[in-house]
Amino acid sequence: MDLIISKRIKELRMEHGLSTNKLSNMAGLSQSYVRKLENGECTPTVESLELLCQALGITFEDFVNYKDKSLLQLQAIKIIGKMSDSQLDGFCKLMHMDADENM
């Protein structure tokens, strides 16, 4: 599972002062499942994310927005950070071409 999602689940749980047991009970999920989600050992379903958001009293949009960035943007940053210089150069050229085409 993507570690950004795992970290986000744990961060939100801790911000709300909840144990994994309390959050899992509130969401109607097993404690072992919530722990696995937080440890990146499994991928959440859309339904389980919705249940977690409801238990935390947040919207799904609140879940995916992280410090003014979406999870998709954070994933892109993570991937870009792993690129070699030549891969990054090619990526930048590709993005520049796409930007020119959209104008």
PDB file as gemmi writes it, atoms N, CA and C in Angstrom:
CRYST1    1.000    1.000    1.000  90.00  90.00  90.00 P 1                      
ATOM      1  N   MET A   1       0.846  -1.186   0.000  1.00  0.00           N  
ATOM      2  CA  MET A   1       0.000   0.000   0.000  1.00  0.00           C  
ATOM      3  C   MET A   1       0.879   1.233   0.000  1.00  0.00           C  
ATOM      4  N   ASP A   2       0.372   2.278  -0.537  1.00  0.00           N  
ATOM      5  CA  ASP A   2       1.112   3.526  -0.567  1.00  0.00           C  
ATOM      6  C   ASP A   2       1.329   4.043   0.849  1.00  0.00           C  
ATOM      7  N   LEU A   3       2.563   4.357   1.178  1.00  0.00           N  
ATOM      8  CA  LEU A   3       2.889   4.801   2.525  1.00  0.00           C  
ATOM      9  C   LEU A   3       2.280   6.146   2.870  1.00  0.00           C  
ATOM     10  N   ILE A   4       1.987   6.957   1.863  1.00  0.00           N  
ATOM     11  CA  ILE A   4       1.358   8.246   2.131  1.00  0.00           C  
ATOM     12  C   ILE A   4      -0.035   8.032   2.721  1.00  0.00           C  
ATOM     13  N   ILE A   5      -0.784   7.081   2.183  1.00  0.00           N  
ATOM     14  CA  ILE A   5      -2.120   6.785   2.711  1.00  0.00           C  
ATOM     15  C   ILE A   5      -2.003   6.222   4.119  1.00  0.00           C  
ATOM     16  N   SER A   6      -1.044   5.320   4.334  1.00  0.00           N  
ATOM     17  CA  SER A   6      -0.830   4.731   5.661  1.00  0.00           C  
ATOM     18  C   SER A   6      -0.537   5.807   6.692  1.00  0.00           C  
ATOM     19  N   LYS A   7       0.392   6.682   6.344  1.00  0.00           N  
ATOM     20  CA  LYS A   7       0.757   7.764   7.261  1.00  0.00           C  
ATOM     21  C   LYS A   7      -0.422   8.683   7.525  1.00  0.00           C  
ATOM     22  N   ARG A   8      -1.207   8.938   6.497  1.00  0.00           N  
ATOM     23  CA  ARG A   8      -2.354   9.844   6.636  1.00  0.00           C  
ATOM     24  C   ARG A   8      -3.385   9.263   7.598  1.00  0.00           C  
ATOM     25  N   ILE A   9      -3.655   7.972   7.497  1.00  0.00           N  
ATOM     26  CA  ILE A   9      -4.616   7.329   8.396  1.00  0.00           C  
ATOM     27  C   ILE A   9      -4.124   7.457   9.839  1.00  0.00           C  
ATOM     28  N   LYS A  10      -2.865   7.122  10.056  1.00  0.00           N  
ATOM     29  CA  LYS A  10      -2.315   7.173  11.407  1.00  0.00           C  
ATOM     30  C   LYS A  10      -2.284   8.606  11.935  1.00  0.00           C  
ATOM     31  N   GLU A  11      -1.881   9.530  11.091  1.00  0.00           N  
ATOM     32  CA  GLU A  11      -1.817  10.938  11.500  1.00  0.00           C  
ATOM     33  C   GLU A  11      -3.180  11.443  11.947  1.00  0.00           C  
ATOM     34  N   LEU A  12      -4.203  11.157  11.160  1.00  0.00           N  
ATOM     35  CA  LEU A  12      -5.552  11.615  11.497  1.00  0.00           C  
ATOM     36  C   LEU A  12      -6.057  10.951  12.778  1.00  0.00           C  
ATOM     37  N   ARG A  13      -5.775   9.671  12.934  1.00  0.00           N  
ATOM     38  CA  ARG A  13      -6.190   8.964  14.145  1.00  0.00           C  
ATOM     39  C   ARG A  13      -5.563   9.613  15.374  1.00  0.00           C  
ATOM     40  N   MET A  14      -4.267   9.886  15.277  1.00  0.00           N  
ATOM     41  CA  MET A  14      -3.562  10.474  16.407  1.00  0.00           C  
ATOM     42  C   MET A  14      -4.020  11.911  16.679  1.00  0.00           C  
ATOM     43  N   GLU A  15      -4.287  12.668  15.605  1.00  0.00           N  
ATOM     44  CA  GLU A  15      -4.797  14.042  15.774  1.00  0.00           C  
ATOM     45  C   GLU A  15      -6.102  14.049  16.554  1.00  0.00           C  
ATOM     46  N   HIS A  16      -6.909  12.998  16.365  1.00  0.00           N  
ATOM     47  CA  HIS A  16      -8.197  12.900  17.046  1.00  0.00           C  
ATOM     48  C   HIS A  16      -8.069  12.215  18.405  1.00  0.00           C  
ATOM     49  N   GLY A  17      -6.848  11.862  18.791  1.00  0.00           N  
ATOM     50  CA  GLY A  17      -6.606  11.256  20.093  1.00  0.00           C  
ATOM     51  C   GLY A  17      -7.221   9.883  20.255  1.00  0.00           C  
ATOM     52  N   LEU A  18      -7.241   9.124  19.171  1.00  0.00           N  
ATOM     53  CA  LEU A  18      -7.868   7.802  19.187  1.00  0.00           C  
ATOM     54  C   LEU A  18      -6.836   6.684  19.143  1.00  0.00           C  
ATOM     55  N   SER A  19      -7.137   5.606  19.816  1.00  0.00           N  
ATOM     56  CA  SER A  19      -6.335   4.394  19.688  1.00  0.00           C  
ATOM     57  C   SER A  19      -6.810   3.654  18.442  1.00  0.00           C  
ATOM     58  N   THR A  20      -6.043   2.703  17.984  1.00  0.00           N  
ATOM     59  CA  THR A  20      -6.502   1.902  16.835  1.00  0.00           C  
ATOM     60  C   THR A  20      -7.768   1.147  17.203  1.00  0.00           C  
ATOM     61  N   ASN A  21      -7.859   0.717  18.456  1.00  0.00           N  
ATOM     62  CA  ASN A  21      -9.041  -0.004  18.911  1.00  0.00           C  
ATOM     63  C   ASN A  21     -10.282   0.883  18.847  1.00  0.00           C  
ATOM     64  N   LYS A  22     -10.161   2.106  19.349  1.00  0.00           N  
ATOM     65  CA  LYS A  22     -11.298   3.036  19.358  1.00  0.00           C  
ATOM     66  C   LYS A  22     -11.715   3.395  17.928  1.00  0.00           C  
ATOM     67  N   LEU A  23     -10.744   3.724  17.078  1.00  0.00           N  
ATOM     68  CA  LEU A  23     -11.068   4.077  15.694  1.00  0.00           C  
ATOM     69  C   LEU A  23     -11.713   2.900  14.972  1.00  0.00           C  
ATOM     70  N   SER A  24     -11.171   1.718  15.148  1.00  0.00           N  
ATOM     71  CA  SER A  24     -11.736   0.553  14.460  1.00  0.00           C  
ATOM     72  C   SER A  24     -13.172   0.302  14.915  1.00  0.00           C  
ATOM     73  N   ASN A  25     -13.446   0.450  16.214  1.00  0.00           N  
ATOM     74  CA  ASN A  25     -14.820   0.285  16.717  1.00  0.00           C  
ATOM     75  C   ASN A  25     -15.746   1.341  16.129  1.00  0.00           C  
ATOM     76  N   MET A  26     -15.292   2.576  16.089  1.00  0.00           N  
ATOM     77  CA  MET A  26     -16.111   3.670  15.553  1.00  0.00           C  
ATOM     78  C   MET A  26     -16.405   3.470  14.071  1.00  0.00           C  
ATOM     79  N   ALA A  27     -15.438   2.899  13.341  1.00  0.00           N  
ATOM     80  CA  ALA A  27     -15.589   2.712  11.894  1.00  0.00           C  
ATOM     81  C   ALA A  27     -16.241   1.374  11.538  1.00  0.00           C  
ATOM     82  N   GLY A  28     -16.368   0.495  12.519  1.00  0.00           N  
ATOM     83  CA  GLY A  28     -16.942  -0.822  12.234  1.00  0.00           C  
ATOM     84  C   GLY A  28     -15.967  -1.730  11.499  1.00  0.00           C  
ATOM     85  N   LEU A  29     -14.682  -1.516  11.741  1.00  0.00           N  
ATOM     86  CA  LEU A  29     -13.628  -2.318  11.109  1.00  0.00           C  
ATOM     87  C   LEU A  29     -12.861  -3.048  12.210  1.00  0.00           C  
ATOM     88  N   SER A  30     -12.165  -4.096  11.845  1.00  0.00           N  
ATOM     89  CA  SER A  30     -11.379  -4.797  12.856  1.00  0.00           C  
ATOM     90  C   SER A  30     -10.124  -4.000  13.200  1.00  0.00           C  
ATOM     91  N   GLN A  31      -9.680  -4.131  14.437  1.00  0.00           N  
ATOM     92  CA  GLN A  31      -8.481  -3.434  14.874  1.00  0.00           C  
ATOM     93  C   GLN A  31      -7.266  -3.909  14.082  1.00  0.00           C  
ATOM     94  N   SER A  32      -7.204  -5.202  13.800  1.00  0.00           N  
ATOM     95  CA  SER A  32      -6.054  -5.718  13.039  1.00  0.00           C  
ATOM     96  C   SER A  32      -6.020  -5.118  11.635  1.00  0.00           C  
ATOM     97  N   TYR A  33      -7.195  -4.898  11.035  1.00  0.00           N  
ATOM     98  CA  TYR A  33      -7.253  -4.292   9.706  1.00  0.00           C  
ATOM     99  C   TYR A  33      -6.749  -2.849   9.752  1.00  0.00           C  
ATOM    100  N   VAL A  34      -7.177  -2.083  10.753  1.00  0.00           N  
ATOM    101  CA  VAL A  34      -6.723  -0.692  10.881  1.00  0.00           C  
ATOM    102  C   VAL A  34      -5.215  -0.657  11.101  1.00  0.00           C  
ATOM    103  N   ARG A  35      -4.706  -1.550  11.924  1.00  0.00           N  
ATOM    104  CA  ARG A  35      -3.257  -1.607  12.144  1.00  0.00           C  
ATOM    105  C   ARG A  35      -2.518  -1.938  10.850  1.00  0.00           C  
ATOM    106  N   LYS A  36      -3.055  -2.885  10.083  1.00  0.00           N  
ATOM    107  CA  LYS A  36      -2.423  -3.239   8.805  1.00  0.00           C  
ATOM    108  C   LYS A  36      -2.443  -2.059   7.842  1.00  0.00           C  
ATOM    109  N   LEU A  37      -3.536  -1.313   7.838  1.00  0.00           N  
ATOM    110  CA  LEU A  37      -3.610  -0.120   6.980  1.00  0.00           C  
ATOM    111  C   LEU A  37      -2.534   0.879   7.371  1.00  0.00           C  
ATOM    112  N   GLU A  38      -2.411   1.129   8.668  1.00  0.00           N  
ATOM    113  CA  GLU A  38      -1.434   2.101   9.145  1.00  0.00           C  
ATOM    114  C   GLU A  38       0.005   1.651   8.904  1.00  0.00           C  
ATOM    115  N   ASN A  39       0.226   0.358   8.884  1.00  0.00           N  
ATOM    116  CA  ASN A  39       1.574  -0.177   8.665  1.00  0.00           C  
ATOM    117  C   ASN A  39       1.870  -0.422   7.185  1.00  0.00           C  
ATOM    118  N   GLY A  40       0.914  -0.112   6.315  1.00  0.00           N  
ATOM    119  CA  GLY A  40       1.120  -0.290   4.882  1.00  0.00           C  
ATOM    120  C   GLY A  40       1.110  -1.731   4.441  1.00  0.00           C  
ATOM    121  N   GLU A  41       0.483  -2.600   5.228  1.00  0.00           N  
ATOM    122  CA  GLU A  41       0.476  -4.027   4.929  1.00  0.00           C  
ATOM    123  C   GLU A  41      -0.675  -4.451   4.028  1.00  0.00           C  
ATOM    124  N   CYS A  42      -1.632  -3.562   3.822  1.00  0.00           N  
ATOM    125  CA  CYS A  42      -2.743  -3.869   2.918  1.00  0.00           C  
ATOM    126  C   CYS A  42      -3.282  -2.578   2.323  1.00  0.00           C  
ATOM    127  N   THR A  43      -4.031  -2.714   1.278  1.00  0.00           N  
ATOM    128  CA  THR A  43      -4.596  -1.565   0.570  1.00  0.00           C  
ATOM    129  C   THR A  43      -6.040  -1.371   1.013  1.00  0.00           C  
ATOM    130  N   PRO A  44      -6.405  -0.152   1.399  1.00  0.00           N  
ATOM    131  CA  PRO A  44      -7.786   0.069   1.834  1.00  0.00           C  
ATOM    132  C   PRO A  44      -8.747   0.054   0.665  1.00  0.00           C  
ATOM    133  N   THR A  45      -9.945  -0.379   0.931  1.00  0.00           N  
ATOM    134  CA  THR A  45     -11.008  -0.268  -0.064  1.00  0.00           C  
ATOM    135  C   THR A  45     -11.594   1.135   0.038  1.00  0.00           C  
ATOM    136  N   VAL A  46     -12.313   1.545  -0.968  1.00  0.00           N  
ATOM    137  CA  VAL A  46     -12.988   2.842  -0.922  1.00  0.00           C  
ATOM    138  C   VAL A  46     -13.967   2.847   0.248  1.00  0.00           C  
ATOM    139  N   GLU A  47     -14.645   1.722   0.444  1.00  0.00           N  
ATOM    140  CA  GLU A  47     -15.625   1.628   1.524  1.00  0.00           C  
ATOM    141  C   GLU A  47     -14.959   1.792   2.885  1.00  0.00           C  
ATOM    142  N   SER A  48     -13.798   1.158   3.083  1.00  0.00           N  
ATOM    143  CA  SER A  48     -13.135   1.268   4.385  1.00  0.00           C  
ATOM    144  C   SER A  48     -12.624   2.689   4.615  1.00  0.00           C  
ATOM    145  N   LEU A  49     -12.147   3.352   3.559  1.00  0.00           N  
ATOM    146  CA  LEU A  49     -11.728   4.751   3.713  1.00  0.00           C  
ATOM    147  C   LEU A  49     -12.913   5.642   4.057  1.00  0.00           C  
ATOM    148  N   GLU A  50     -14.057   5.371   3.443  1.00  0.00           N  
ATOM    149  CA  GLU A  50     -15.258   6.148   3.757  1.00  0.00           C  
ATOM    150  C   GLU A  50     -15.664   5.946   5.212  1.00  0.00           C  
ATOM    151  N   LEU A  51     -15.584   4.694   5.700  1.00  0.00           N  
ATOM    152  CA  LEU A  51     -15.923   4.398   7.095  1.00  0.00           C  
ATOM    153  C   LEU A  51     -14.959   5.102   8.052  1.00  0.00           C  
ATOM    154  N   LEU A  52     -13.674   5.099   7.711  1.00  0.00           N  
ATOM    155  CA  LEU A  52     -12.685   5.774   8.553  1.00  0.00           C  
ATOM    156  C   LEU A  52     -12.938   7.280   8.580  1.00  0.00           C  
ATOM    157  N   CYS A  53     -13.234   7.852   7.421  1.00  0.00           N  
ATOM    158  CA  CYS A  53     -13.522   9.292   7.357  1.00  0.00           C  
ATOM    159  C   CYS A  53     -14.746   9.635   8.202  1.00  0.00           C  
ATOM    160  N   GLN A  54     -15.793   8.830   8.103  1.00  0.00           N  
ATOM    161  CA  GLN A  54     -16.993   9.072   8.903  1.00  0.00           C  
ATOM    162  C   GLN A  54     -16.667   8.998  10.391  1.00  0.00           C  
ATOM    163  N   ALA A  55     -15.889   7.990  10.780  1.00  0.00           N  
ATOM    164  CA  ALA A  55     -15.521   7.825  12.190  1.00  0.00           C  
ATOM    165  C   ALA A  55     -14.692   9.012  12.688  1.00  0.00           C  
ATOM    166  N   LEU A  56     -13.878   9.563  11.813  1.00  0.00           N  
ATOM    167  CA  LEU A  56     -13.030  10.700  12.175  1.00  0.00           C  
ATOM    168  C   LEU A  56     -13.763  12.039  12.046  1.00  0.00           C  
ATOM    169  N   GLY A  57     -14.957  12.006  11.474  1.00  0.00           N  
ATOM    170  CA  GLY A  57     -15.736  13.223  11.316  1.00  0.00           C  
ATOM    171  C   GLY A  57     -15.190  14.147  10.253  1.00  0.00           C  
ATOM    172  N   ILE A  58     -14.599  13.551   9.222  1.00  0.00           N  
ATOM    173  CA  ILE A  58     -14.046  14.350   8.124  1.00  0.00           C  
ATOM    174  C   ILE A  58     -14.623  13.870   6.801  1.00  0.00           C  
ATOM    175  N   THR A  59     -14.486  14.692   5.789  1.00  0.00           N  
ATOM    176  CA  THR A  59     -14.905  14.290   4.450  1.00  0.00           C  
ATOM    177  C   THR A  59     -13.744  13.569   3.763  1.00  0.00           C  
ATOM    178  N   PHE A  60     -14.066  12.872   2.692  1.00  0.00           N  
ATOM    179  CA  PHE A  60     -13.015  12.210   1.920  1.00  0.00           C  
ATOM    180  C   PHE A  60     -12.062  13.254   1.347  1.00  0.00           C  
ATOM    181  N   GLU A  61     -12.603  14.414   0.990  1.00  0.00           N  
ATOM    182  CA  GLU A  61     -11.765  15.501   0.482  1.00  0.00           C  
ATOM    183  C   GLU A  61     -10.756  15.947   1.542  1.00  0.00           C  
ATOM    184  N   ASP A  62     -11.197  16.018   2.797  1.00  0.00           N  
ATOM    185  CA  ASP A  62     -10.275  16.348   3.885  1.00  0.00           C  
ATOM    186  C   ASP A  62      -9.175  15.294   4.001  1.00  0.00           C  
ATOM    187  N   PHE A  63      -9.554  14.043   3.776  1.00  0.00           N  
ATOM    188  CA  PHE A  63      -8.576  12.966   3.870  1.00  0.00           C  
ATOM    189  C   PHE A  63      -7.498  13.105   2.800  1.00  0.00           C  
ATOM    190  N   VAL A  64      -7.902  13.369   1.568  1.00  0.00           N  
ATOM    191  CA  VAL A  64      -6.931  13.402   0.472  1.00  0.00           C  
ATOM    192  C   VAL A  64      -6.163  14.708   0.368  1.00  0.00           C  
ATOM    193  N   ASN A  65      -6.637  15.756   1.027  1.00  0.00           N  
ATOM    194  CA  ASN A  65      -5.895  17.011   1.035  1.00  0.00           C  
ATOM    195  C   ASN A  65      -4.976  17.026   2.247  1.00  0.00           C  
ATOM    196  N   TYR A  66      -3.709  17.163   1.984  1.00  0.00           N  
ATOM    197  CA  TYR A  66      -2.691  17.035   3.015  1.00  0.00           C  
ATOM    198  C   TYR A  66      -1.765  18.233   2.934  1.00  0.00           C  
ATOM    199  N   LYS A  67      -1.887  19.113   3.910  1.00  0.00           N  
ATOM    200  CA  LYS A  67      -1.033  20.304   3.948  1.00  0.00           C  
ATOM    201  C   LYS A  67      -1.029  21.036   2.603  1.00  0.00           C  
ATOM    202  N   ASP A  68      -2.227  21.315   2.111  1.00  0.00           N  
ATOM    203  CA  ASP A  68      -2.435  22.044   0.860  1.00  0.00           C  
ATOM    204  C   ASP A  68      -2.014  21.273  -0.391  1.00  0.00           C  
ATOM    205  N   LYS A  69      -1.804  19.970  -0.262  1.00  0.00           N  
ATOM    206  CA  LYS A  69      -1.488  19.154  -1.430  1.00  0.00           C  
ATOM    207  C   LYS A  69      -2.382  17.927  -1.412  1.00  0.00           C  
ATOM    208  N   SER A  70      -2.749  17.455  -2.588  1.00  0.00           N  
ATOM    209  CA  SER A  70      -3.529  16.230  -2.661  1.00  0.00           C  
ATOM    210  C   SER A  70      -2.584  15.043  -2.567  1.00  0.00           C  
ATOM    211  N   LEU A  71      -3.129  13.889  -2.237  1.00  0.00           N  
ATOM    212  CA  LEU A  71      -2.306  12.683  -2.168  1.00  0.00           C  
ATOM    213  C   LEU A  71      -1.684  12.373  -3.525  1.00  0.00           C  
ATOM    214  N   LEU A  72      -2.387  12.690  -4.597  1.00  0.00           N  
ATOM    215  CA  LEU A  72      -1.840  12.464  -5.933  1.00  0.00           C  
ATOM    216  C   LEU A  72      -0.614  13.336  -6.164  1.00  0.00           C  
ATOM    217  N   GLN A  73      -0.670  14.584  -5.729  1.00  0.00           N  
ATOM    218  CA  GLN A  73       0.496  15.467  -5.864  1.00  0.00           C  
ATOM    219  C   GLN A  73       1.658  14.945  -5.034  1.00  0.00           C  
ATOM    220  N   LEU A  74       1.370  14.461  -3.829  1.00  0.00           N  
ATOM    221  CA  LEU A  74       2.434  13.928  -2.976  1.00  0.00           C  
ATOM    222  C   LEU A  74       3.069  12.690  -3.589  1.00  0.00           C  
ATOM    223  N   GLN A  75       2.251  11.839  -4.209  1.00  0.00           N  
ATOM    224  CA  GLN A  75       2.797  10.655  -4.887  1.00  0.00           C  
ATOM    225  C   GLN A  75       3.703  11.077  -6.033  1.00  0.00           C  
ATOM    226  N   ALA A  76       3.281  12.095  -6.787  1.00  0.00           N  
ATOM    227  CA  ALA A  76       4.097  12.581  -7.898  1.00  0.00           C  
ATOM    228  C   ALA A  76       5.428  13.121  -7.393  1.00  0.00           C  
ATOM    229  N   ILE A  77       5.392  13.863  -6.298  1.00  0.00           N  
ATOM    230  CA  ILE A  77       6.629  14.401  -5.720  1.00  0.00           C  
ATOM    231  C   ILE A  77       7.556  13.261  -5.308  1.00  0.00           C  
ATOM    232  N   LYS A  78       6.981  12.236  -4.706  1.00  0.00           N  
ATOM    233  CA  LYS A  78       7.770  11.079  -4.269  1.00  0.00           C  
ATOM    234  C   LYS A  78       8.420  10.388  -5.463  1.00  0.00           C  
ATOM    235  N   ILE A  79       7.677  10.205  -6.539  1.00  0.00           N  
ATOM    236  CA  ILE A  79       8.207   9.545  -7.734  1.00  0.00           C  
ATOM    237  C   ILE A  79       9.283  10.402  -8.387  1.00  0.00           C  
ATOM    238  N   ILE A  80       9.016  11.692  -8.514  1.00  0.00           N  
ATOM    239  CA  ILE A  80       9.984  12.597  -9.135  1.00  0.00           C  
ATOM    240  C   ILE A  80      11.285  12.615  -8.347  1.00  0.00           C  
ATOM    241  N   GLY A  81      11.177  12.543  -7.032  1.00  0.00           N  
ATOM    242  CA  GLY A  81      12.369  12.536  -6.188  1.00  0.00           C  
ATOM    243  C   GLY A  81      13.269  11.332  -6.405  1.00  0.00           C  
ATOM    244  N   LYS A  82      12.731  10.266  -6.955  1.00  0.00           N  
ATOM    245  CA  LYS A  82      13.505   9.047  -7.195  1.00  0.00           C  
ATOM    246  C   LYS A  82      14.097   8.990  -8.607  1.00  0.00           C  
ATOM    247  N   MET A  83      13.782   9.968  -9.442  1.00  0.00           N  
ATOM    248  CA  MET A  83      14.253   9.961 -10.831  1.00  0.00           C  
ATOM    249  C   MET A  83      15.725  10.335 -10.918  1.00  0.00           C  
ATOM    250  N   SER A  84      16.382   9.726 -11.903  1.00  0.00           N  
ATOM    251  CA  SER A  84      17.760  10.119 -12.197  1.00  0.00           C  
ATOM    252  C   SER A  84      17.716  11.470 -12.914  1.00  0.00           C  
ATOM    253  N   ASP A  85      18.874  12.093 -13.069  1.00  0.00           N  
ATOM    254  CA  ASP A  85      18.917  13.387 -13.760  1.00  0.00           C  
ATOM    255  C   ASP A  85      18.389  13.281 -15.182  1.00  0.00           C  
ATOM    256  N   SER A  86      18.743  12.210 -15.882  1.00  0.00           N  
ATOM    257  CA  SER A  86      18.283  12.073 -17.271  1.00  0.00           C  
ATOM    258  C   SER A  86      16.775  11.802 -17.321  1.00  0.00           C  
ATOM    259  N   GLN A  87      16.263  11.030 -16.374  1.00  0.00           N  
ATOM    260  CA  GLN A  87      14.818  10.797 -16.330  1.00  0.00           C  
ATOM    261  C   GLN A  87      14.079  12.090 -16.013  1.00  0.00           C  
ATOM    262  N   LEU A  88      14.624  12.855 -15.097  1.00  0.00           N  
ATOM    263  CA  LEU A  88      14.005  14.122 -14.718  1.00  0.00           C  
ATOM    264  C   LEU A  88      14.012  15.095 -15.892  1.00  0.00           C  
ATOM    265  N   ASP A  89      15.105  15.119 -16.639  1.00  0.00           N  
ATOM    266  CA  ASP A  89      15.200  15.982 -17.816  1.00  0.00           C  
ATOM    267  C   ASP A  89      14.129  15.596 -18.837  1.00  0.00           C  
ATOM    268  N   GLY A  90      13.985  14.300 -19.098  1.00  0.00           N  
ATOM    269  CA  GLY A  90      12.967  13.828 -20.036  1.00  0.00           C  
ATOM    270  C   GLY A  90      11.562  14.151 -19.561  1.00  0.00           C  
ATOM    271  N   PHE A  91      11.346  13.995 -18.268  1.00  0.00           N  
ATOM    272  CA  PHE A  91      10.044  14.307 -17.683  1.00  0.00           C  
ATOM    273  C   PHE A  91       9.714  15.788 -17.854  1.00  0.00           C  
ATOM    274  N   CYS A  92      10.690  16.642 -17.568  1.00  0.00           N  
ATOM    275  CA  CYS A  92      10.480  18.090 -17.704  1.00  0.00           C  
ATOM    276  C   CYS A  92      10.168  18.469 -19.154  1.00  0.00           C  
ATOM    277  N   LYS A  93      10.879  17.852 -20.092  1.00  0.00           N  
ATOM    278  CA  LYS A  93      10.607  18.122 -21.514  1.00  0.00           C  
ATOM    279  C   LYS A  93       9.195  17.685 -21.871  1.00  0.00           C  
ATOM    280  N   LEU A  94       8.791  16.517 -21.385  1.00  0.00           N  
ATOM    281  CA  LEU A  94       7.448  16.013 -21.651  1.00  0.00           C  
ATOM    282  C   LEU A  94       6.396  16.953 -21.066  1.00  0.00           C  
ATOM    283  N   MET A  95       6.601  17.397 -19.851  1.00  0.00           N  
ATOM    284  CA  MET A  95       5.634  18.292 -19.205  1.00  0.00           C  
ATOM    285  C   MET A  95       5.571  19.632 -19.930  1.00  0.00           C  
ATOM    286  N   HIS A  96       6.700  20.113 -20.417  1.00  0.00           N  
ATOM    287  CA  HIS A  96       6.727  21.370 -21.151  1.00  0.00           C  
ATOM    288  C   HIS A  96       5.968  21.240 -22.457  1.00  0.00           C  
ATOM    289  N   MET A  97       6.117  20.102 -23.152  1.00  0.00           N  
ATOM    290  CA  MET A  97       5.401  19.871 -24.397  1.00  0.00           C  
ATOM    291  C   MET A  97       3.902  19.843 -24.124  1.00  0.00           C  
ATOM    292  N   ASP A  98       3.479  19.149 -23.056  1.00  0.00           N  
ATOM    293  CA  ASP A  98       2.061  19.077 -22.729  1.00  0.00           C  
ATOM    294  C   ASP A  98       1.518  20.448 -22.396  1.00  0.00           C  
ATOM    295  N   ALA A  99       2.289  21.268 -21.706  1.00  0.00           N  
ATOM    296  CA  ALA A  99       1.854  22.617 -21.352  1.00  0.00           C  
ATOM    297  C   ALA A  99       1.669  23.460 -22.606  1.00  0.00           C  
ATOM    298  N   ASP A 100       2.597  23.317 -23.569  1.00  0.00           N  
ATOM    299  CA  ASP A 100       2.498  24.064 -24.819  1.00  0.00           C  
ATOM    300  C   ASP A 100       1.255  23.644 -25.616  1.00  0.00           C  
ATOM    301  N   GLU A 101       0.933  22.341 -25.599  1.00  0.00           N  
ATOM    302  CA  GLU A 101      -0.215  21.839 -26.339  1.00  0.00           C  
ATOM    303  C   GLU A 101      -1.523  22.314 -25.742  1.00  0.00           C  
ATOM    304  N   ASN A 102      -1.546  22.547 -24.449  1.00  0.00           N  
ATOM    305  CA  ASN A 102      -2.774  22.969 -23.768  1.00  0.00           C  
ATOM    306  C   ASN A 102      -3.008  24.468 -23.861  1.00  0.00           C  
ATOM    307  N   MET A 103      -2.093  25.202 -24.443  1.00  0.00           N  
ATOM    308  CA  MET A 103      -2.260  26.651 -24.526  1.00  0.00           C  
ATOM    309  C   MET A 103      -3.040  27.011 -25.755  1.00  0.00           C  
TER     310      MET A 103                                                      
END                                                                             
